[in-house]
């Protein structure tokens, strides 16, 4: 077991070194896009809107932006990124000629999407904190854990998609019918409290919504212990179950 963890960490280190070669280019959209979206929607619409759930619209948007950045980063890394490494670059074939096996590749890739989710959620939160959108700054230390869980759950969706597509263009289906609905209908842009009952049920089973609510509690310093525990449990359950499904499917793909 110890050797498995050590070898899988080599996969993480390899991914980090590739990512760090163009770190500024890779990190720029992560920092800039949420800030621009906040300016365009938050500051643009706030003068025309009343407070949303007791917060200015910019403050309502901010927590969800951190989680959606983690989601998008993890999904694209685990879908397009994984598929390219597996199909076009033959990175995993090369790894499998070393002591690194299929289990180590899988564990390393899952660690990597979790780490990237943590990095992105934290990085965006630091940027948004500069706008004064973190009510109680010490809660920012919760964001790496929230981002990691969101990244692992949504990254696993990307890994599952990578085992289903027949060509790289078919990832558009997963994006259009899974990721986009999660993005638009997970309580990021508007509260779901006044929505119809069926819509609230649908949103409440979204993994992104669990992360968005935990993020809102952290940003607003408004923790409800019971809800926080339930949201955390559900989000971790999604991350665990989807990771196991992804691991089973990817293992078959890599062995073949």
N, C-alpha and C positions, 0 to 999 in steps of 0.2 A: 504493500500500500504506500509506504514512504517513497519507494522508487517511482511509483506511478505519479505521485504528486510532484516529485522533483522533475521528472521528464515532461509532464504537462506544463510545468512552469517555463520550460525552455520554449514551448510553443508560444506562450504569452510574451516572453522576452523577444522572440523573433518578430512577432506582430508589432510590438512596441517599437523596435528598431526601424522597421519599415515605415511605421506611422511617423516617427520622430524625424525622419529624413526631411520631410516637408511639413514640419510641425506647424509653422505659422500659417501656411496655406490650408492645412487640415483644420486648424482650430478657428480660423477666421469666420467661416459661416456659422459656427456654433455660437460665437460671441455676438456677431453682428446681426444675424437674422432675428433672434428674439428681441433685441433692442429696437430694430427697425419695426418689427410687428407691434411692439409696445407703443412706439411713437405713432405709427399709422392708425392703429385701432384704438389704443388707449387714450392718448392725448387728442387724437382727432375726433373721437366720439364722446369722450368724457364731458365736454361742455354741453352736450345735448342730452345727457342721460342723468338720471338720478343715481343715487348710490345703489350698488348691487349687493344685496345681503349685508348692508351696513358698511360697504367699502367703496371708495372711488373705483371706477371701472379699471383704471390702470393697476390698482392693487388687487382687483379680482382676477385680472388676466395673468399677472406675474407668476403665481405658483404653478399654474397649468403649463406655462411656457417652458419651465424647467423640466417638467416630466415629459412633455412632447418631444423636446430635444433629445432626451435620453431614449425615448421610443424610436424615433427616426434613425438616430445614430446606430442603435443596436440592430434594428431591422435591416438596414441597408448593409451593415457590416456582415451580418449573418446570412443574408440572401445573396446579393450581388457579389460581395467580397468573398464569401465562402465558395460560391459557384465558380468564380474566376480562378481561385486558387485550386479548386478541385479539377476543373475541366480544361482550362486553357493554360495555366501555368504549371500544372502537375506538381504543385508544392507538396501536397500530401503524399503523393507517390514517392517523392524524394525523402520525405520524413520517414515513411514506412520502411525504407532501406536501412535506417539507423535503429538504435534500440528503442526509439519512440514507436509505440504501437497505436492501433486504432483507438483504444480507450484513452490514451494520453492525448491524442489529437482532439478527440471529442471534449475531454475535460478542459484542455487548454483553450479551445475555441469558446466554450461556455464561460470560462473565467474571463476571457478577453472581452466578450460582449457585456458582462457584468461590470468589469472595470471601466469600460468606455461609458456605460450608462452612468456610473458613479461620477466619473470625470466631467461629463457633460452637464449633468444636473447641478453639480457643485459649481462648475465654471459659470454657467448661466446665472446661478443664484448670486455669485459674487458680482457679476456685472449688474444685475438688477438691484442688488443691495446699494450700489452706487447711486441709484435713483431714489434711495430711501424707502424701498418697498419691502424691506424685512423689518417687521415691527420690533422683534427682539432678536438681535443678531446671533447670540449663542446657539439658537435653534438651527443655524445654518449647518451645524455639524451633523444634523439628521439627514441632510440632503444626499450625501454619498450613499447611505444605506437605502434610501428611497429610490435613488437613481439606479443603484445596482439591481434592486429587485425588479424595477420596471424594465431595465435593460435585459435582464435574464429572461423575463417572461416574453417580451416582444422580440428579443433576439432568437428565442426558441421558435417563435412563429416563422421567422426568416429561415431558420435551419430546416424546419419542416417543409417550407415552400421550396427550398433548394433541392429536396429529394423528390418533389412532385413535378417540377417543370421539365419540359423536354428541350427547351432552349431559353436563352437568357431573356428574351422579350416577354415570356410568359410571367415573369415576376410582376408585370403590370397588373395582372389579374389579382394577385395577392395584395398589391398596394391599393387597387381600386375598391376591392370588396371587403378587405379586412382592415388595413392600416388607416385608410382615409375615414371610414366610419368611426373608428376609435378616436381619431383626431378631432373630428367635428362634433361627436356626440358623447363626450365623456366629461361633461361639466367644465370644460376649459374656457369656453367662450360665453356661456350663459349658465345660470343656475338651473338645476333640474327640479327644484322643489315645487315649482308651479306647473310642471309638465303633467300630461295625463299619466295615469297609473301604469299603463302598459309600457310607456316610455321610460318611466323611472325604474321599472323592473329590468328593462333591457340595459339601461345605463349601469345599474348596480352590479351587473355581472361582467362589466368591462374591466379588464386588468388595469387599464390606464386610469379609470375612474378611481380605483383604490389608491393609486399613487398620487393622483391629483388631489384627493381629499386629504391624504396625509401631508402633502406639500402645502396645502392651504392652511392646515393647522399649524405647521411650522412657521410659515410666512407671517401668519396673523397672530401668532402666540395665543391660539385659541384651541387648546387641546381638550378633547372629550375622551377620557380614558377608555371608556367602554367602546366607543366607536373606533378609536385609534387601534385598540387591540384586535377588533374584528377586521378592520381594513388591512392591518398588517398580516394577520393570519391568512386572509383570502389572497392577498398579493403574493405571499410566500408560497401558498398552495398552488397558485397559477404558475409561479416560477418553477416549482419543483415538478409538477405534473407535466407541464409543457417541455421542460428540459429532458425528462425521462422519455417522452414520446419522440422528441427530436433525436436523442441519443440512439434510440432503437432504430429509427429510420436511417439516420446517417451511417450508423455502423454497417448496416446491410449495404449501403451505397459504396462505402469505402472498401469493404471486403470484396465486392464485385469488381 
